[in-house]
Amino acid sequence: MDYKSAGVDISLGDAWVEVVKKLVARRGDSLPSSGGIGGFSGLYPIGGGRSLAACTDGVGTKLAVAEATGIYRGLGQDLVAMSVNDLVTCGAVPLFFLDYIACGRLDVPRMTDVLEGILDACVESRCALLGGETAEMPGVYGESGFDLAGFAVGLVDDEKIVDGSTIRAGDAIVGLPSSGVHSNGYSLVRKSLLDDGLRLSPDARPDSLGGESLGEVLMRPTRLYVRQALTAIETVTIRGMAHITGGGLEANIDRVMPKGLRCEIDFSTWERPAIFGLIQSADVEEAEMRRVFNLGIGFVFVVHEEDVAALTGALEASGELPRVIGRVAAI
């Protein structure tokens, strides 16, 4: 059982990014920007030694699990987190967030839950909900169907941009825990646990989940890492940051690596949340687990070895549980 058989082809998505890069490159200077396509966020210089950073994302097929469980509030935090966690990887401070809701029929109580989650997450991320759009689209979506998209914009001093360019072999990779699956890989989650595979009910309470229902665990919202990232930047020189989203740890960390370097992750350095063991028990191979899921690490810092103690100390003082999970190596 794998992601492709669940309907998502990661390699096709990677190929599409390359198509986008080529199409943008053909327009040359007519589309001014910096940082290039394919990073966690895009950068736009505004003068005065500063740049705007911007990104957009959604919550994927976690929407289907929300409908099965009736748990919607966490989707709002998911939506904000998927964007602001990407945004802060370049060192940007979030300024504002916009949301887009498309639905077959506007369900006010349900969307109120989502919006409450968005607003609370914006407060936690120190950004304003500046506006949004709600579109009823009968005939495109079923009566109960809907989709969410979010857009975040931040500001960064050009001299403080974190782009991975100073990463060197031997640097340490420090990870922060995830809250679980977050908002990636849910097509494989549903195939392995709900629709096929183990065929569990969202109300099921497997012993491995410690008394929680499967639905509760799967709908736990994506963690917000803005506060932690800004604390790290103020403490030591951060050489690179990565938000662990679709593609797993290695692929996302390698996105910030200079040419000729790669990450080496020691997957034995932390304990995986039990939900990942349950997914794997549905005949999902270890390599596929690593390729699709965060496996318990949601955000990563790359720092010089000498800065590890100061970084982990500052993060622990803020209530985090950082740990060194790997090193940077030459290819």
C-alpha positions in Angstrom: 0.0 0.0 0.0 1.5 3.3 -1.0 0.7 7.0 -1.7 0.5 6.5 -5.5 -2.1 3.7 -5.2 -4.1 6.1 -2.9 -4.2 8.5 -5.8 -1.3 10.9 -5.1 1.9 10.7 -7.3 4.7 12.6 -5.6 7.0 12.2 -8.6 4.4 13.8 -10.8 4.1 16.7 -8.4 7.9 17.2 -8.5 7.8 17.1 -12.3 5.1 19.8 -12.3 7.2 22.1 -10.1 9.9 21.8 -12.8 7.4 22.8 -15.5 6.4 25.8 -13.4 10.1 26.8 -13.0 10.6 26.7 -16.8 7.5 28.7 -17.6 8.4 31.4 -15.1 12.0 31.5 -16.4 10.8 32.2 -19.9 9.3 35.5 -18.7 12.6 36.6 -17.3 12.7 40.0 -15.7 9.1 40.7 -16.5 8.2 38.8 -13.3 10.5 40.4 -10.7 11.2 38.3 -7.6 14.0 36.7 -5.7 14.5 33.3 -4.2 13.1 31.4 -7.2 10.3 28.9 -7.5 10.2 25.7 -5.4 11.1 27.0 -2.0 8.8 27.2 1.0 7.9 30.8 0.2 8.6 33.4 -2.5 10.4 36.6 -1.9 9.7 40.0 -3.5 12.1 42.9 -2.9 10.3 46.1 -1.9 13.4 48.4 -1.4 14.9 49.8 1.7 16.7 46.5 2.3 13.6 44.5 2.9 11.5 41.9 1.1 8.0 40.6 1.3 7.6 36.8 1.6 4.5 35.1 0.5 3.1 31.6 0.2 -0.2 29.7 -0.2 -1.4 26.2 0.8 -4.5 24.2 1.7 -5.3 21.3 4.0 -5.6 18.5 1.4 -7.9 15.5 1.8 -7.9 15.9 5.6 -11.2 17.6 4.7 -12.7 14.1 4.0 -11.7 13.0 7.5 -13.2 16.1 9.0 -16.5 15.3 7.3 -16.4 11.7 8.6 -15.7 12.8 12.2 -17.6 16.1 12.4 -14.5 17.8 13.8 -13.9 21.1 11.9 -12.3 23.7 14.2 -8.8 22.3 13.9 -9.0 22.7 10.1 -8.7 26.5 10.7 -5.4 26.0 12.5 -4.2 23.6 9.8 -4.9 26.2 7.1 -2.9 28.9 8.9 -0.1 26.6 9.9 0.5 25.2 6.5 1.2 28.7 5.2 2.9 30.5 8.2 5.2 27.6 8.9 6.4 27.8 5.3 6.7 31.5 5.5 8.9 31.7 8.6 11.5 29.3 7.1 13.1 32.3 5.3 13.2 34.3 8.5 10.1 36.4 7.7 7.8 37.7 10.3 4.2 37.0 9.4 2.1 40.2 8.7 -1.3 39.0 7.5 -3.3 36.0 6.3 -6.1 35.6 3.8 -8.5 32.7 3.4 -10.6 31.2 0.6 -13.5 28.9 1.2 -15.3 27.2 -1.7 -18.4 25.1 -1.0 -21.5 23.7 -2.6 -23.7 25.2 0.1 -22.6 27.5 2.9 -23.0 25.7 6.2 -22.7 28.6 8.7 -22.1 26.6 11.9 -19.4 24.4 10.2 -17.6 27.3 8.6 -17.9 29.3 11.9 -15.9 26.5 13.6 -13.3 26.7 10.8 -13.1 30.5 11.1 -12.7 30.3 14.9 -9.7 28.1 14.3 -8.2 30.4 11.7 -8.5 33.4 14.0 -7.0 31.7 17.0 -4.1 30.5 14.9 -3.5 34.0 13.5 -3.3 35.4 17.0 -0.8 32.7 18.0 1.2 33.4 14.8 1.2 37.2 15.4 -0.5 38.0 12.1 -3.8 39.6 11.1 -6.6 38.0 9.2 -6.8 40.7 6.6 -9.7 39.3 4.5 -10.9 36.4 2.4 -13.5 35.0 0.1 -16.3 32.6 0.5 -17.7 31.2 -2.7 -20.8 29.0 -3.0 -20.3 26.8 -6.1 -23.2 24.4 -6.5 -22.6 22.0 -9.3 -18.8 22.1 -8.8 -19.0 20.9 -5.2 -21.6 18.6 -3.7 -24.0 20.1 -1.2 -21.8 19.3 1.8 -18.5 19.5 -0.1 -16.0 22.3 0.4 -12.3 23.2 0.1 -10.0 25.6 1.9 -7.0 27.7 0.7 -4.8 30.1 2.7 -2.4 32.8 1.8 0.2 34.4 4.1 2.5 37.4 3.7 5.4 38.4 5.8 8.4 40.8 6.0 12.1 40.1 6.3 15.2 42.3 6.2 17.3 41.2 3.2 20.4 40.8 5.3 18.5 38.4 7.6 17.0 36.1 4.9 17.6 32.5 5.8 18.1 30.6 2.5 20.4 27.7 3.3 23.3 29.2 1.3 25.6 29.1 4.3 24.9 25.5 5.2 28.0 23.3 5.4 28.8 19.6 5.7 28.9 18.7 9.4 26.1 21.2 10.4 23.6 19.8 12.9 19.9 19.2 12.1 17.7 20.0 15.1 14.0 18.9 15.0 10.9 20.0 16.8 8.1 17.5 17.5 4.9 17.4 15.4 1.5 16.8 16.9 0.9 13.8 14.6 0.1 13.6 10.9 -0.5 17.3 10.6 -2.0 18.0 7.1 -0.1 15.8 4.6 -0.5 12.3 3.5 -4.2 12.0 4.2 -5.0 10.1 1.0 -2.8 7.4 2.2 -4.1 7.7 5.8 -7.7 7.1 4.5 -6.7 4.3 2.3 -4.7 2.5 5.0 -6.9 3.1 8.0 -10.4 4.0 6.9 -11.4 3.1 3.4 -9.2 0.0 2.8 -6.4 -1.6 4.8 -7.5 -1.8 8.4 -11.0 -0.5 7.7 -11.4 1.2 11.1 -14.2 3.5 12.1 -13.3 7.1 13.1 -14.8 6.2 16.5 -12.5 3.2 16.9 -10.1 3.3 19.9 -7.1 1.1 19.1 -5.1 0.3 22.2 -2.0 1.9 20.7 -3.7 5.3 20.7 -4.0 5.3 24.5 -7.7 5.8 24.8 -8.2 8.4 22.1 -10.4 7.7 19.1 -8.9 7.4 15.7 -10.8 10.5 14.5 -9.6 12.6 17.4 -6.0 11.7 16.6 -6.3 12.2 12.9 -8.0 15.6 13.3 -5.4 17.0 15.8 -4.3 20.3 14.1 -0.9 21.1 12.6 1.4 22.7 15.1 2.3 26.4 14.6 6.1 27.0 14.6 6.3 30.8 14.1 7.1 31.6 17.7 9.7 28.9 17.9 11.4 29.9 14.6 11.6 33.6 15.6 13.1 32.6 19.0 15.7 30.6 17.2 16.6 33.4 14.8 17.0 35.8 17.8 19.3 33.3 19.6 21.8 31.9 17.1 22.7 32.1 13.4 20.3 29.8 11.7 21.7 28.5 8.5 18.5 26.8 7.2 14.9 25.9 8.2 12.4 23.5 6.8 8.7 22.8 7.4 8.1 19.1 7.2 5.1 18.8 4.9 4.4 16.5 1.9 7.5 14.5 1.0 8.7 13.7 4.5 11.8 14.7 6.3 14.5 14.1 3.8 12.9 15.7 0.8 11.9 18.8 2.7 15.2 19.4 4.4 17.0 18.8 1.1 15.0 21.7 -0.4 17.1 24.1 1.6 20.5 22.4 1.0 23.1 24.0 -1.3 24.2 21.9 -4.3 26.5 19.1 -3.3 25.0 18.6 0.2 22.3 16.4 1.6 20.8 15.6 5.0 21.5 12.4 6.9 18.6 11.7 9.3 18.9 9.2 12.2 15.3 8.0 12.5 16.1 6.3 15.9 16.7 9.6 17.7 13.0 10.3 18.5 9.9 8.3 19.3 7.2 8.3 16.7 3.6 9.1 17.6 1.6 6.0 17.8 -0.6 6.9 14.8 2.3 6.3 12.4 2.8 2.7 13.7 -0.9 2.1 13.1 -0.7 3.4 9.6 2.4 1.2 9.0 0.6 -1.9 10.3 -1.7 -1.6 7.2 1.2 -2.9 5.1 2.9 0.4 4.3 6.6 -0.1 3.9 9.1 1.9 6.0 10.5 3.7 2.9 7.0 4.9 1.9 6.4 6.1 5.5 9.5 8.2 5.3 8.6 9.5 1.9 5.1 10.6 2.8 4.9 11.5 6.5 6.7 13.8 9.0 6.9 10.8 11.4 6.9 13.0 14.5 9.2 15.9 13.4 7.3 18.9 12.1 10.0 21.6 11.8 13.8 21.6 11.4 16.7 24.0 12.0 20.1 23.6 10.5 22.9 25.2 12.6 26.6 25.0 13.1 27.5 22.3 15.7 28.8 25.0 18.1 25.3 26.6 18.2 23.3 23.5 19.1 23.5 24.0 22.9 22.4 27.6 22.7 19.6 26.8 20.3 18.2 23.9 22.2 18.5 25.7 25.5 16.4 28.7 24.2 13.8 26.4 22.7 13.6 24.3 25.9 13.1 27.5 27.9 10.1 28.3 25.7 8.6 24.9 26.4 9.8 23.0 23.3 11.4 19.5 23.1 14.2 20.0 20.5 16.5 17.2 19.6 19.4 16.7 17.2 18.1 14.3 14.5 20.9 14.3 12.0 23.8 16.0 10.2 24.5 17.6 6.9 26.8 15.5 4.6 28.4 15.9 1.2 26.9 14.0 -1.6 
